[in-house]
Amino acid sequence: MAKIAQAVKRARLALDLPPDVRRRVRLAAARRDMTLQDYVRGALDRELARDAPEALSGTDDPVLADVWSNEADDVYDKA
């Protein structure tokens, strides 16, 4: 029962891939001695890390700039 308490909530994501792409991903994961799931998660994490700073920047998004430009949130700019 301890394992159930430690379980991380996850959502399933299904992707339809052409057979050749699926084969390439499986081979790449095997070369790194990783599961397919770990390989894809790692690839997604790397891409999201590259994209997230741009997507969450107030200078790139005027809507976010208006929302984040206030005295309460200025404390985060000083860090």
C-alpha positions as semicolon CSV with decimal commas, in nm:
position;residue;x (nm);y (nm);z (nm)
1;M;0,000;0,000;0,000
2;A;0,297;0,234;0,045
3;K;0,355;0,233;-0,329
4;I;0,003;0,359;-0,389
5;A;0,060;0,653;-0,154
6;Q;0,380;0,742;-0,339
7;A;0,227;0,716;-0,684
8;V;0,256;1,027;-0,896
9;K;-0,057;1,141;-1,074
10;R;-0,009;1,135;-1,448
11;A;-0,214;1,196;-1,758
12;R;-0,183;0,974;-2,063
13;L;-0,072;1,127;-2,391
14;A;-0,122;0,923;-2,706
15;L;0,066;1,004;-3,024
16;D;0,006;0,864;-3,370
17;L;0,343;0,829;-3,539
18;P;0,444;0,692;-3,875
19;P;0,607;0,349;-3,834
20;D;0,951;0,475;-3,940
21;V;0,947;0,752;-3,676
22;R;0,836;0,509;-3,407
23;R;1,117;0,272;-3,507
24;R;1,376;0,554;-3,494
25;V;1,258;0,663;-3,149
26;R;1,267;0,305;-3,019
27;L;1,620;0,258;-3,157
28;A;1,740;0,587;-3,006
29;A;1,598;0,487;-2,667
30;A;1,759;0,143;-2,690
31;R;2,097;0,297;-2,777
32;R;2,078;0,493;-2,452
33;D;1,952;0,188;-2,261
34;M;1,630;0,375;-2,181
35;T;1,266;0,282;-2,198
36;L;1,068;0,441;-2,477
37;Q;0,866;0,630;-2,216
38;D;1,177;0,771;-2,043
39;Y;1,332;0,870;-2,376
40;V;1,023;1,057;-2,493
41;R;0,975;1,225;-2,154
42;G;1,337;1,340;-2,162
43;A;1,301;1,477;-2,513
44;L;0,983;1,662;-2,416
45;D;1,145;1,800;-2,101
46;R;1,440;1,935;-2,303
47;E;1,216;2,099;-2,563
48;L;0,984;2,248;-2,302
49;A;1,282;2,389;-2,110
50;R;1,391;2,564;-2,429
51;D;1,041;2,693;-2,510
52;A;0,908;2,783;-2,164
53;P;1,128;3,088;-2,094
54;E;1,010;3,250;-2,417
55;A;0,647;3,158;-2,361
56;L;0,643;3,291;-2,008
57;S;0,822;3,619;-2,066
58;G;0,635;3,942;-2,009
59;T;0,857;4,115;-2,264
60;D;0,748;3,873;-2,536
61;D;0,380;3,873;-2,445
62;P;0,211;4,208;-2,380
63;V;-0,081;4,039;-2,205
64;L;0,152;3,876;-1,956
65;A;0,343;4,202;-1,914
66;D;0,020;4,374;-1,805
67;V;-0,068;4,095;-1,566
68;W;0,280;4,065;-1,414
69;S;0,360;4,434;-1,396
70;N;0,247;4,513;-1,043
71;E;0,402;4,578;-0,702
72;A;0,302;4,239;-0,561
73;D;0,496;4,056;-0,831
74;D;0,798;4,290;-0,829
75;V;0,952;4,073;-0,557
76;Y;1,013;3,803;-0,819
77;D;1,205;4,044;-1,041
78;K;1,457;4,109;-0,760
79;A;1,556;3,740;-0,727
